């Protein structure tokens, strides 16, 4: 066994005095509020978002479709799960093709003053179209609706496009963390 360390940033945003208006999505996209009957769709979007990304090395469940389903079930079963901050993005096109679930975000209540964003994921074919910004804005609105003044997320620092997006949305790095991951020799 060998151990690798992944550098991650904790990033926070103060929600007080901010308005997170609904972010306009390109034609053919829509956000869907939390529906417990759509755990499989969230898991599918999560799997296709992370399976070939560094986060699947950091958190092995993200590289496995069953692992993503288990993770989604565990998050949604938590006592601190926030449906108001949990969204699914779908590409519906012109309505004739099948729906493609292309993004997911989940929220939890960490404390009476802090919300936590879990697993922002956008599938590769739908990145850089505003879907991630729309999901994050919807989650932040959800935290505000339940009265949370702050929110945070964690991101692997090598995911530079995500770090850049979070900064553009107003998140600031508050801590650097290191996640130890054991790899078996092959």
N, C-alpha and C positions, 0 to 999 in steps of 0.2 A: 504494500500500500504506500502511496505517496500522498502528500497533502499540498494543495495549492490554496493560496489566499487570494480572494477577490476583493478589490477595493470598491466600496459602495458609499454613496452619499445619502445622508438623510437630508431631505429638503422640506421646508415648512412654508406655509403661507398664512398670513393674518387675514381672516375673512371679514373683520369688522370694517364697516364703512365702504365696502366694495360691493359692486353689483356685477354679478356674473350672468349677464343676459344670455339668452339662448344663442348659441353660435350657429350661424347659418351653415347648413351642409350643402354640398353640391347636389345637383339633381340626381335622383335615383337612390339617395341614402336617407335613412331615418333612424332615430334613436327609439328604443323600446324600453319602457320602465320595467322594473323588476317584476317578474312573474315566476313563481316557484315551479311552474310546469316547464320552464325553459332552461333548467339547469344543464341539460345536455347541449343546448345551443351555446350557452356561455362556455361550457367546457370545450366544445368544438372550436369556437373562436379563440379561446386561450391556447389550445394545442397548436393550431395553425399559425398563431402569432409568435409563439416561443420555441417551437420544436427545433429550429436551426439557429437559434440565437444563443448568445453567451449565457443568458439567464437559465437556459436548460442545463448548462454545466453547473451553475451555482445552485439551482434547485431542480434536482433530477425529475421531479414529478411533472415539470413543465414540458419535458421532452417525450412524454408518454400520454397517449390519449386517455387511458384509464386513470392515470395519475391526475390529469387535469379534471376529470369527472369527480374523483375523490376529493380533490382540493376544493372544487366548487361546492360540493355537498358539505364539506366541513366548514367552509366559510359561511355558507347560508344557514347552517344549523347553529352557529355561534349565538350566544345570548346577546352579544354586542353588535351583531350584524345590522346594518342600516339599509333597508330596502330603498329609502329615499336617495341614497348615494350609489346605487347599483344600477347599471345600464348595459344594454346590449345594442350594438350598432349592426344595422343590416343594409346590404345593398339590394334594392328591389328592382333596380333598372327601370324599365318602362312598364313593369308589371306583368310582362309576358314570360320572362325567364324565372327560374326558381329563385327564391330568396337565398342570398349568400350572407351568412353571419360573419361579419368582418371585424368586429371589435367588442371588447368587454372591459368593464371596470367594476370593482366592488368597493364598498365602503363599510367601515366598522367604527363604532364609538369606542375610542381608547380610554377616554375619561369624560368628565362633565364639561371639559373645555377643549377637547382635542378629538378630531376625526382622523382616521387612517385610511388612505387609499391603498387598495390591494390590487396588484396585477393589472396595470393598464396594458392592454394588448391590442394591436392592430395587425391584421394579416398583411404580409408584404405587398400584395397587389393593390392594397387600399391605403397605403401610407402616403404622407405628404399631400393629402387632399382635405385636411381639416377635420377628419374623423376623430383623431386623438384629442384635439382641442375641444371639440364638441362634447366628447365623453367626460373629459376632466371638468369642463364648465358645468355640465349637468350634475356631476358628483358634488362639486363645490356648492352649487345651489341647494342640493339635498342636505349637506352639512349645515348650511345656513338655516334652512327650514326647521331643523330640529334644534336650533339654538347653539350650535358649536362655533366658537369664535376663531378656532385655528384648525388647520389640517396639515398632515404631513404624508410623505411617501418616501420610499427608498428606491434608489436606482443604482445599478452597476455603473461605475464611472466610465467604463469603456463604451457605454451606450451613449455616445456623444450627441446624437440627434435628439434623444429623449431628454438629456440634461439641458440642452439648448431650448427645447420646447418648454420644459418646466420653468426655466428662468424667464422666458418670454411671457409666460402666464402669471408671473409674480412670485414664484417659489424662490426661496433663498436657501443655500446650503447652510446647515446648522451643525453638522457633525460628519466625520469620516469614520466609517466602520470597515472592518475586515471580516469577511465570511470565509471560514476554513472549510474546504471541501476535500474529502478523501477520494482518491481515484485508485482503483485496482490496477496492478500491472497487467498488461495484456501481451 
